[in-house]
Amino acid sequence: MSAAPKKPPAQSTTPSKPAKRRSIGCNLWLFILAMLAVSLLGLSFLQPTKLTIVQEFIIGIPRGGIRETVETTSVDSCIRVAGSNELLSITRTRRVTTYNNGSVLELIFSDPPLPAQCN
């Protein structure tokens, strides 16, 4: 008995599907996320207190939300410039956030010294 020669597999007559492309919607969402990340990065350099609001909210999600936020700004000290009678004031912003699970986040921002009338 002789073995019959093997036939090559039959080729289908339907055309093969082209490779899938990413939809425009997917690219749009990637662009929006990239712009959001860049804008948050810019906010951190320009206004750090505004960035903390976003961070406090994100930290508050697993802690049951934010219960209370207290922000106070005060003149911390007045310093005399060496060699002159000019006084500079240093203001500090203290932001205390209390979460619903009892944890507390305290942030303190110091502004650069500014000329002031300290009496």
N, CA, C and O atoms as a MOPAC input file, in Angstrom:
PM7 MOZYME 1SCF
protein

 N      0.82100 1    -1.16300 1     0.00000 1
 C      0.00000 1     0.00000 1     0.00000 1
 C      0.87200 1     1.23400 1     0.00000 1
 O      1.80700 1     1.39400 1     0.78400 1
 N      0.52800 1     2.04200 1    -0.87100 1
 C      1.27800 1     3.28400 1    -0.94300 1
 C      0.45900 1     4.38400 1    -0.31300 1
 O     -0.76500 1     4.42100 1    -0.43600 1
 N      1.14000 1     5.26400 1     0.35100 1
 C      0.44500 1     6.37800 1     1.00900 1
 C      0.15400 1     7.44400 1    -0.02500 1
 O      0.97200 1     7.75000 1    -0.89300 1
 N     -1.01000 1     7.98300 1     0.09500 1
 C     -1.40300 1     9.04400 1    -0.84400 1
 C     -0.64900 1    10.31900 1    -0.49800 1
 O     -0.45100 1    10.62300 1     0.67900 1
 N     -0.22900 1    11.06200 1    -1.50300 1
 C      0.49500 1    12.30100 1    -1.20400 1
 C     -0.41500 1    13.28700 1    -0.48400 1
 O     -1.60600 1    13.39600 1    -0.77700 1
 N      0.18500 1    14.00600 1     0.47300 1
 C     -0.61500 1    14.96600 1     1.24300 1
 C     -0.89400 1    16.19000 1     0.39100 1
 O     -0.03300 1    16.68800 1    -0.33400 1
 N     -2.12200 1    16.65200 1     0.50500 1
 C     -2.51200 1    17.83700 1    -0.23500 1
 C     -2.25900 1    19.06400 1     0.63700 1
 O     -2.40800 1    18.99600 1     1.85700 1
 N     -1.88200 1    20.16900 1     0.03300 1
 C     -1.74200 1    21.39000 1     0.82800 1
 C     -3.10400 1    21.82100 1     1.34400 1
 O     -4.12100 1    21.53100 1     0.71600 1
 N     -3.14000 1    22.51900 1     2.49600 1
 C     -4.43700 1    22.94400 1     3.03500 1
 C     -5.13500 1    23.88300 1     2.06100 1
 O     -4.50800 1    24.65400 1     1.33500 1
 N     -6.42600 1    23.78500 1     2.07800 1
 C     -7.22600 1    24.61700 1     1.17700 1
 C     -7.16600 1    26.06900 1     1.63200 1
 O     -7.21400 1    26.36700 1     2.82600 1
 N     -7.06300 1    26.94500 1     0.67300 1
 C     -7.04800 1    28.36400 1     0.98100 1
 C     -8.46500 1    28.90200 1     0.85100 1
 O     -9.20900 1    28.53700 1    -0.05900 1
 N     -8.81700 1    29.78200 1     1.78600 1
 C    -10.16400 1    30.32500 1     1.74000 1
 C    -10.25300 1    31.37000 1     0.64400 1
 O     -9.26300 1    32.00800 1     0.28600 1
 N    -11.42800 1    31.52700 1     0.13200 1
 C    -11.63700 1    32.49000 1    -0.95500 1
 C    -12.03300 1    33.86300 1    -0.42700 1
 O    -12.08500 1    34.82900 1    -1.19000 1
 N    -12.32200 1    33.96200 1     0.91500 1
 C    -12.69400 1    35.26700 1     1.47000 1
 C    -11.43000 1    36.05000 1     1.79900 1
 O    -10.44200 1    35.46900 1     2.24800 1
 N    -11.45100 1    37.35600 1     1.58000 1
 C    -10.24800 1    38.14500 1     1.88700 1
 C    -10.03700 1    38.23000 1     3.39800 1
 O    -10.99500 1    38.24100 1     4.17200 1
 N     -8.77500 1    38.28700 1     3.80000 1
 C     -8.48100 1    38.36800 1     5.23200 1
 C     -8.79000 1    39.77800 1     5.73300 1
 O     -8.72100 1    40.74600 1     4.97500 1
 N     -9.13500 1    39.88300 1     7.02800 1
 C     -9.49500 1    41.17300 1     7.61300 1
 C     -8.23100 1    41.98900 1     7.83000 1
 O     -7.19900 1    41.44400 1     8.22100 1
 N     -8.30300 1    43.30300 1     7.57600 1
 C     -7.12000 1    44.13900 1     7.84000 1
 C     -6.91100 1    44.27800 1     9.34800 1
 O     -7.83800 1    44.10500 1    10.14000 1
 N     -5.67900 1    44.59400 1     9.72000 1
 C     -5.37200 1    44.77900 1    11.14300 1
 C     -6.22200 1    45.91200 1    11.71300 1
 O     -6.46600 1    46.91300 1    11.04000 1
 N     -6.67900 1    45.74400 1    12.97800 1
 C     -7.52400 1    46.76300 1    13.59200 1
 C     -6.71700 1    48.01800 1    13.87700 1
 O     -5.56100 1    47.94300 1    14.29400 1
 N     -7.33500 1    49.17500 1    13.64800 1
 C     -6.70600 1    50.44800 1    13.98400 1
 C     -7.32100 1    50.94000 1    15.27800 1
 O     -8.43700 1    50.56900 1    15.64300 1
 N     -6.55700 1    51.79200 1    15.97000 1
 C     -7.13300 1    52.42200 1    17.15700 1
 C     -8.20400 1    53.39500 1    16.70000 1
 O     -8.06400 1    54.07300 1    15.68200 1
 N     -9.24100 1    53.44400 1    17.45100 1
 C    -10.29600 1    54.36600 1    17.08000 1
 C     -9.89400 1    55.79100 1    17.44500 1
 O     -8.99500 1    56.01200 1    18.25600 1
 N    -10.56600 1    56.73400 1    16.83900 1
 C    -10.28500 1    58.14500 1    17.11400 1
 C    -10.62300 1    58.46700 1    18.56700 1
 O     -9.94900 1    59.29100 1    19.18400 1
 N    -11.63100 1    57.84700 1    19.11300 1
 C    -12.02500 1    58.08500 1    20.49900 1
 C    -10.93800 1    57.71000 1    21.49000 1
 O    -10.73000 1    58.41100 1    22.48000 1
 N    -10.24500 1    56.61400 1    21.23300 1
 C     -9.15300 1    56.18100 1    22.11200 1
 C     -8.01400 1    57.20300 1    22.08400 1
 O     -7.47300 1    57.56600 1    23.12900 1
 N     -7.65800 1    57.65900 1    20.89200 1
 C     -6.60300 1    58.67200 1    20.77700 1
 C     -7.01100 1    59.97800 1    21.44500 1
 O     -6.17400 1    60.65900 1    22.03600 1
 N     -8.27300 1    60.32800 1    21.35700 1
 C     -8.76500 1    61.55000 1    21.98700 1
 C     -8.64000 1    61.46300 1    23.50200 1
 O     -8.22300 1    62.42600 1    24.14500 1
 N     -9.00100 1    60.30900 1    24.08300 1
 C     -8.88700 1    60.13200 1    25.53400 1
 C     -7.43300 1    60.17300 1    25.98200 1
 O     -7.13000 1    60.74300 1    27.03000 1
 N     -6.52900 1    59.58000 1    25.20800 1
 C     -5.10800 1    59.64300 1    25.54700 1
 C     -4.60400 1    61.08600 1    25.51700 1
 O     -3.82200 1    61.49200 1    26.37600 1
 N     -5.04900 1    61.85100 1    24.53800 1
 C     -4.66300 1    63.26000 1    24.43700 1
 C     -5.19300 1    64.05300 1    25.63100 1
 O     -4.46900 1    64.86800 1    26.20400 1
 N     -6.44400 1    63.82200 1    26.00500 1
 C     -7.04100 1    64.54400 1    27.13600 1
 C     -6.30000 1    64.20200 1    28.43100 1
 O     -6.01900 1    65.09900 1    29.22600 1
 N     -5.98100 1    62.94000 1    28.65600 1
 C     -5.23500 1    62.55000 1    29.85400 1
 C     -3.84500 1    63.17100 1    29.88500 1
 O     -3.37600 1    63.59000 1    30.94300 1
 N     -3.18800 1    63.23200 1    28.73900 1
 C     -1.85800 1    63.84500 1    28.68700 1
 C     -1.93800 1    65.33800 1    29.00200 1
 O     -1.09400 1    65.85600 1    29.73300 1
 N     -2.93000 1    66.03200 1    28.46600 1
 C     -3.08900 1    67.46400 1    28.73200 1
 C     -3.44000 1    67.71400 1    30.19900 1
 O     -2.99400 1    68.70300 1    30.78100 1
 N     -4.22700 1    66.83700 1    30.79400 1
 C     -4.56800 1    66.96700 1    32.20800 1
 C     -3.32600 1    66.80200 1    33.07500 1
 O     -3.13900 1    67.54700 1    34.03700 1
 N     -2.48600 1    65.84200 1    32.74500 1
 C     -1.25300 1    65.63400 1    33.51400 1
 C     -0.32400 1    66.83400 1    33.38900 1
 O      0.28400 1    67.25000 1    34.37500 1
 N     -0.20800 1    67.39100 1    32.19200 1
 C      0.65000 1    68.55900 1    31.98800 1
 C      0.10000 1    69.76800 1    32.73400 1
 O      0.87000 1    70.53200 1    33.31500 1
 N     -1.21300 1    69.95400 1    32.73000 1
 C     -1.79200 1    71.10500 1    33.42700 1
 C     -1.62900 1    70.98100 1    34.93800 1
 O     -1.37900 1    71.98400 1    35.60700 1
 N     -1.76400 1    69.77900 1    35.49100 1
 C     -1.53600 1    69.59500 1    36.92200 1
 C     -0.08300 1    69.84300 1    37.28700 1
 O      0.20800 1    70.37300 1    38.36000 1
 N      0.82400 1    69.46400 1    36.40800 1
 C      2.23700 1    69.72200 1    36.64700 1
 C      2.50000 1    71.23100 1    36.65200 1
 O      3.25500 1    71.72900 1    37.48700 1
 N      1.87900 1    71.95400 1    35.72200 1
 C      2.02400 1    73.40600 1    35.68900 1
 C      1.43700 1    74.06300 1    36.91700 1
 O      1.99700 1    75.03100 1    37.43200 1
 N      0.31000 1    73.54800 1    37.39800 1
 C     -0.30300 1    74.09300 1    38.60800 1
 C      0.61100 1    73.93700 1    39.81200 1
 O      0.65000 1    74.80200 1    40.68700 1
 N      1.34100 1    72.84300 1    39.85400 1
 C      2.19500 1    72.60800 1    41.01600 1
 C      3.32000 1    73.62700 1    41.10200 1
 O      3.77700 1    73.94700 1    42.19900 1
 N      3.77300 1    74.14400 1    39.96500 1
 C      4.83400 1    75.14500 1    39.99300 1
 C      4.28000 1    76.54600 1    40.23000 1
 O      4.95400 1    77.38100 1    40.83300 1
 N      3.06800 1    76.81200 1    39.76500 1
 C      2.52700 1    78.16100 1    39.86100 1
 C      1.78300 1    78.40200 1    41.16900 1
 O      1.95700 1    79.44800 1    41.79500 1
 N      0.97400 1    77.46600 1    41.58100 1
 C      0.16000 1    77.64200 1    42.78100 1
 C      0.11900 1    76.34700 1    43.57900 1
 O     -0.78000 1    75.53200 1    43.37300 1
 N      1.06500 1    76.13800 1    44.48000 1
 C      1.08400 1    74.86100 1    45.20900 1
 C     -0.14300 1    74.65500 1    46.09300 1
 O     -0.53600 1    73.51500 1    46.33800 1
 N     -0.75500 1    75.73700 1    46.57600 1
 C     -1.93800 1    75.54400 1    47.41700 1
 C     -3.11500 1    75.02800 1    46.60500 1
 O     -3.95000 1    74.29400 1    47.13500 1
 N     -3.20100 1    75.39300 1    45.33800 1
 C     -4.28500 1    74.87700 1    44.49300 1
 C     -4.07200 1    73.40000 1    44.18300 1
 O     -5.03700 1    72.64400 1    44.07000 1
 N     -2.82200 1    72.98700 1    44.04600 1
 C     -2.53500 1    71.58500 1    43.78600 1
 C     -2.89800 1    70.72300 1    44.98600 1
 O     -3.32800 1    69.58200 1    44.81700 1
 N     -2.73300 1    71.24800 1    46.18900 1
 C     -3.04100 1    70.45400 1    47.36900 1
 C     -4.52000 1    70.11600 1    47.44900 1
 O     -4.88600 1    69.08800 1    48.01900 1
 N     -5.37200 1    70.95700 1    46.88900 1
 C     -6.80900 1    70.66500 1    46.90300 1
 C     -7.08000 1    69.36500 1    46.15500 1
 O     -7.86200 1    68.53300 1    46.61600 1
 N     -6.44000 1    69.18900 1    45.00500 1
 C     -6.60300 1    67.95700 1    44.22600 1
 C     -6.02300 1    66.77300 1    44.98900 1
 O     -6.63800 1    65.70900 1    45.04900 1
 N     -4.84600 1    66.95500 1    45.56900 1
 C     -4.21300 1    65.86500 1    46.31400 1
 C     -5.03400 1    65.48300 1    47.54300 1
 O     -5.16800 1    64.29800 1    47.84700 1
 N     -5.58000 1    66.46100 1    48.24700 1
 C     -6.40600 1    66.16900 1    49.42400 1
 C     -7.63400 1    65.36300 1    49.03000 1
 O     -8.03100 1    64.44400 1    49.74800 1
 N     -8.23400 1    65.69700 1    47.90300 1
 C     -9.41200 1    64.96200 1    47.45200 1
 C     -9.04400 1    63.51900 1    47.12100 1
 O     -9.76400 1    62.59300 1    47.49500 1
 N     -7.92500 1    63.32400 1    46.42000 1
 C     -7.50100 1    61.96900 1    46.04800 1
 C     -7.15500 1    61.15600 1    47.29100 1
 O     -7.51000 1    59.98000 1    47.37500 1
 N     -6.46600 1    61.76700 1    48.25700 1
 C     -6.14200 1    61.07000 1    49.49700 1
 C     -7.41300 1    60.74400 1    50.27900 1
 O     -7.47500 1    59.71800 1    50.95700 1
 N     -8.42200 1    61.60300 1    50.19100 1
 C     -9.66200 1    61.41700 1    50.93400 1
 C    -10.56300 1    60.30700 1    50.41800 1
 O    -11.44700 1    59.85100 1    51.14300 1
 N    -10.35900 1    59.86100 1    49.17700 1
 C    -11.22800 1    58.81300 1    48.61700 1
 C    -11.18000 1    57.53600 1    49.45100 1
 O    -12.24300 1    57.04200 1    49.82700 1
 N    -10.01200 1    56.97200 1    49.76200 1
 C    -10.03100 1    55.75100 1    50.58700 1
 C    -10.30000 1    56.01800 1    52.07000 1
 O    -10.50500 1    55.07500 1    52.83400 1
 N    -10.30200 1    57.27300 1    52.48500 1
 C    -10.51700 1    57.60600 1    53.89500 1
 C    -11.94900 1    58.06700 1    54.18400 1
 O    -12.22700 1    58.59100 1    55.26300 1
 N    -12.83600 1    57.87500 1    53.24200 1
 C    -14.23800 1    58.19800 1    53.46500 1
 C    -14.60500 1    59.63800 1    53.17000 1
 O    -15.71600 1    60.05800 1    53.49300 1
 N    -13.73000 1    60.39200 1    52.57900 1
 C    -14.02500 1    61.78300 1    52.22300 1
 C    -13.43800 1    62.77400 1    53.21800 1
 O    -12.88200 1    62.40000 1    54.25000 1
 N    -13.58000 1    64.03600 1    52.87800 1
 C    -13.04400 1    65.11700 1    53.70500 1
 C    -14.13600 1    65.62500 1    54.63000 1
 O    -15.23000 1    65.96600 1    54.17900 1
 N    -13.84100 1    65.67600 1    55.92500 1
 C    -14.78500 1    66.18900 1    56.91000 1
 C    -14.67500 1    67.70600 1    57.02300 1
 O    -15.68500 1    68.41000 1    57.00400 1
 N    -13.43500 1    68.20900 1    57.14200 1
 C    -13.25800 1    69.64300 1    57.39100 1
 C    -11.88000 1    70.08200 1    56.88400 1
 O    -10.90600 1    69.33500 1    56.97500 1
 N    -11.81700 1    71.29700 1    56.35400 1
 C    -10.55500 1    71.89900 1    55.94200 1
 C    -10.47900 1    73.29900 1    56.52400 1
 O    -11.38200 1    74.11100 1    56.32800 1
 N     -9.40100 1    73.57800 1    57.23800 1
 C     -9.19900 1    74.89900 1    57.84900 1
 C     -7.89000 1    75.45900 1    57.30400 1
 O     -6.84500 1    74.81300 1    57.37600 1
 N     -7.96500 1    76.67000 1    56.76000 1
 C     -6.76800 1    77.31100 1    56.21500 1
 C     -6.58600 1    78.66500 1    56.88700 1
 O     -7.50000 1    79.49000 1    56.90000 1
 N     -5.40900 1    78.88500 1    57.44100 1
 C     -5.10700 1    80.16700 1    58.07600 1
 C     -3.79900 1    80.70200 1    57.51300 1
 O     -2.84200 1    79.95700 1    57.30600 1
 N     -3.77800 1    82.01000 1    57.26700 1
 C     -2.57600 1    82.67400 1    56.78300 1
 C     -2.18400 1    83.72200 1    57.81000 1
 O     -3.02300 1    84.50900 1    58.24900 1
 N     -0.92700 1    83.73800 1    58.19000 1
 C     -0.47000 1    84.68600 1    59.19800 1
 C      0.95500 1    85.12000 1    58.88400 1
 O      1.68200 1    84.45900 1    58.14200 1
 N      1.33000 1    86.25600 1    59.47200 1
 C      2.70800 1    86.72600 1    59.36400 1
 C      3.48900 1    86.00500 1    60.44600 1
 O      3.26400 1    86.20700 1    61.63900 1
 N      4.40600 1    85.16600 1    60.01100 1
 C      5.13900 1    84.33300 1    60.95500 1
 C      6.22500 1    85.12100 1    61.66600 1
 O      6.39700 1    84.98800 1    62.87700 1
 N      6.95600 1    85.93500 1    60.92700 1
 C      8.02700 1    86.68900 1    61.56100 1
 C      8.41300 1    87.87500 1    60.69500 1
 O      8.13200 1    87.91200 1    59.49700 1
 N      9.06000 1    88.83600 1    61.32500 1
 C      9.63700 1    89.98000 1    60.63300 1
 C     11.13100 1    89.93900 1    60.88000 1
 O     11.58800 1    89.79800 1    62.01500 1
 N     11.87500 1    90.06200 1    59.81200 1
 C     13.32200 1    90.03300 1    59.95000 1
 C     13.92100 1    91.32000 1    59.40800 1
 O     13.39400 1    91.91000 1    58.46500 1
 N     15.01000 1    91.74800 1    59.99700 1
 C     15.69100 1    92.96000 1    59.57200 1
 C     16.77500 1    92.58600 1    58.57300 1
 O     17.55100 1    91.65600 1    58.79600 1
 N     16.81600 1    93.32500 1    57.46800 1
 C     17.83800 1    93.09500 1    56.45700 1
 C     19.16900 1    93.61100 1    56.99000 1
 O     19.23700 1    94.71100 1    57.53900 1
 N     20.21400 1    92.82700 1    56.83200 1
 C     21.53400 1    93.19300 1    57.34600 1
 C     22.02600 1    94.47900 1    56.67600 1
 O     22.00500 1    94.59900 1    55.45100 1
 N     22.46400 1    95.42800 1    57.48800 1
 C     23.02900 1    96.66500 1    56.97800 1
 C     22.01300 1    97.74400 1    56.65700 1
 O     22.38700 1    98.79200 1    56.13000 1
 N     20.73100 1    97.52300 1    56.95700 1
 C     19.72200 1    98.56500 1    56.70900 1
 C     18.61900 1    98.44300 1    57.75800 1
 O     18.60200 1    97.51500 1    58.56600 1
 N     17.71000 1    99.39600 1    57.72100 1
 C     16.58000 1    99.37600 1    58.65200 1
 C     15.33400 1    98.76100 1    58.02500 1
 O     14.25700 1    98.80800 1    58.61900 1
 N     15.46700 1    98.18400 1    56.83200 1
 C     14.31700 1    97.61100 1    56.14000 1
 C     13.89700 1    96.31200 1    56.81800 1
 O     14.73400 1    95.49000 1    57.19000 1
 N     12.58600 1    96.14100 1    56.97000 1
 C     12.03700 1    94.91500 1    57.55400 1
 C     11.34600 1    94.09000 1    56.48200 1
 O     10.69100 1    94.62700 1    55.58800 1
 N     11.50200 1    92.77900 1    56.58400 1
 C     10.83200 1    91.85300 1    55.67700 1
 C      9.93000 1    90.93600 1    56.49000 1
 O     10.30300 1    90.46500 1    57.56400 1
 N      8.73400 1    90.69200 1    55.95700 1
 C      7.81100 1    89.78500 1    56.64900 1
 C      7.74100 1    88.46200 1    55.89500 1
 O      7.85300 1    88.41600 1    54.67000 1
 N      7.55400 1    87.39700 1    56.65200 1
 C      7.39900 1    86.05900 1    56.08300 1
 C      6.00200 1    85.57700 1    56.45200 1
 O      5.68500 1    85.39400 1    57.62700 1
 N      5.17600 1    85.37500 1    55.43700 1
 C      3.82100 1    84.87300 1    55.70000 1
 C      3.79900 1    83.36800 1    55.50400 1
 O      4.49500 1    82.82400 1    54.64700 1
 N      2.99100 1    82.71400 1    56.31100 1
 C      2.83900 1    81.25900 1    56.22700 1
 C      1.36500 1    80.92000 1    56.12800 1
 O      0.51600 1    81.51600 1    56.79100 1
 N      1.09400 1    79.96200 1    55.29300 1
 C     -0.26200 1    79.45200 1    55.15400 1
 C     -0.27700 1    78.04400 1    55.72000 1
 O      0.49300 1    77.18300 1    55.29300 1
 N     -1.15600 1    77.81700 1    56.68200 1
 C     -1.28600 1    76.50300 1    57.33500 1
 C     -2.63300 1    75.93400 1    56.94300 1
 O     -3.66900 1    76.54900 1    57.19600 1
 N     -2.62400 1    74.75400 1    56.32100 1
 C     -3.85300 1    74.11600 1    55.85200 1
 C     -3.98000 1    72.76700 1    56.54600 1
 O     -3.13300 1    71.89000 1    56.37700 1
 N     -5.05400 1    72.60600 1    57.33500 1
 C     -5.29400 1    71.35800 1    58.08100 1
 C     -6.56900 1    70.72400 1    57.52700 1
 O     -7.63600 1    71.33700 1    57.52800 1
 N     -6.43600 1    69.48900 1    57.05600 1
 C     -7.56900 1    68.75800 1    56.50100 1
 C     -7.84600 1    67.54600 1    57.38400 1
 O     -6.94600 1    66.75300 1    57.65900 1
 N     -9.08800 1    67.40700 1    57.82300 1
 C     -9.51100 1    66.27200 1    58.64200 1
 C    -10.39000 1    65.37900 1    57.77600 1
 O    -11.32200 1    65.85400 1    57.12700 1
 N    -10.09000 1    64.08000 1    57.77100 1
 C    -10.85600 1    63.11600 1    56.97900 1
 C    -11.87800 1    62.41700 1    57.86300 1
 O    -11.79900 1    62.47100 1    59.09000 1
 N    -12.83300 1    61.76300 1    57.22200 1
 C    -13.92400 1    61.11000 1    57.95900 1
 C    -13.47200 1    59.92900 1    58.80800 1
 O    -14.19500 1    59.53600 1    59.72400 1
 N    -12.30300 1    59.34500 1    58.54100 1
 C    -11.84000 1    58.23300 1    59.36700 1
 C    -10.99200 1    58.71600 1    60.54200 1
 O    -10.45300 1    57.89600 1    61.28500 1
 N    -10.86200 1    60.03600 1    60.72300 1
 C    -10.13700 1    60.59100 1    61.85400 1
 C     -8.70800 1    61.00000 1    61.56000 1
 O     -8.07500 1    61.63300 1    62.40500 1
 N     -8.17500 1    60.66400 1    60.39700 1
 C     -6.80100 1    61.06500 1    60.07800 1
 C     -6.75200 1    62.54200 1    59.69500 1
 O     -7.73400 1    63.11100 1    59.21800 1
 N     -5.58900 1    63.14400 1    59.91400 1
 C     -5.40400 1    64.58000 1    59.69000 1
 C     -4.18900 1    64.79100 1    58.80100 1
 O     -3.15700 1    64.14500 1    58.98000 1
 N     -4.31900 1    65.71100 1    57.83200 1
 C     -3.21300 1    66.09700 1    56.96400 1
 C     -2.96800 1    67.58500 1    57.17700 1
 O     -3.88300 1    68.39200 1    57.01900 1
 N     -1.73400 1    67.95600 1    57.53700 1
 C     -1.39100 1    69.34800 1    57.78300 1
 C     -0.28100 1    69.76200 1    56.82200 1
 O      0.76600 1    69.11800 1    56.75900 1
 N     -0.51600 1    70.84100 1    56.07100 1
 C      0.46000 1    71.36800 1    55.13100 1
 C      0.76700 1    72.80800 1    55.50100 1
 O     -0.13600 1    73.56900 1    55.84900 1
 N      2.04400 1    73.18800 1    55.42800 1
 C      2.44600 1    74.56200 1    55.73200 1
 C      3.25300 1    75.09000 1    54.54900 1
 O      4.23700 1    74.48100 1    54.12800 1
 N      2.81500 1    76.23800 1    54.02000 1
 C      3.49500 1    76.89300 1    52.91300 1
 C      4.06700 1    78.20400 1    53.40900 1
 O      3.38000 1    78.96300 1    54.09300 1
 N      5.32300 1    78.48000 1    53.07300 1
 C      5.95700 1    79.74900 1    53.42600 1
 C      6.15000 1    80.57000 1    52.16400 1
 O      6.66300 1    80.06800 1    51.16400 1
 N      5.74500 1    81.82100 1    52.20400 1
 C      5.94600 1    82.71600 1    51.06900 1
 C      7.32600 1    83.33400 1    51.16400 1
 O      7.91800 1    83.35700 1    52.24300 1
 N      7.85100 1    83.83600 1    50.05600 1
 C      9.15000 1    84.51400 1    50.13300 1
 C      9.02600 1    85.80100 1    50.95300 1
 O      7.93900 1    86.37500 1    51.02300 1
 N     10.11100 1    86.26500 1    51.57100 1
 C     10.04900 1    87.49500 1    52.36900 1
 C      9.66200 1    88.69600 1    51.51300 1
 O     10.15600 1    88.87500 1    50.40000 1
 N      8.76500 1    89.51400 1    52.06300 1
 C      8.27900 1    90.71300 1    51.38100 1
 C      8.51100 1    91.92800 1    52.26400 1
 O      8.42900 1    91.81400 1    53.48700 1
 N      8.80000 1    93.09400 1    51.68000 1
 C      8.94000 1    94.30600 1    52.49100 1
 C      7.62400 1    94.58000 1    53.22600 1
 O      6.54300 1    94.44700 1    52.65300 1
 N      7.73000 1    94.96100 1    54.49200 1
 C      6.52200 1    95.17300 1    55.28400 1
 C      6.77000 1    96.16900 1    56.40100 1
 O      7.91300 1    96.48900 1    56.73100 1
 N      5.68800 1    96.64800 1    56.97200 1
 C      5.70700 1    97.48100 1    58.16400 1
 C      5.40700 1    96.58200 1    59.34500 1
 O      4.23900 1    96.31500 1    59.62700 1
 N      6.39900 1    96.11900 1    60.02700 1
 C      6.22200 1    95.25400 1    61.19100 1
 C      6.41600 1    96.09700 1    62.45000 1
 O      7.51400 1    96.59800 1    62.69300 1
 N      5.38900 1    96.25400 1    63.23200 1
 C      5.46900 1    97.02700 1    64.46300 1
 C      5.12900 1    96.17700 1    65.65000 1
 O      5.14400 1    96.66200 1    66.78100 1

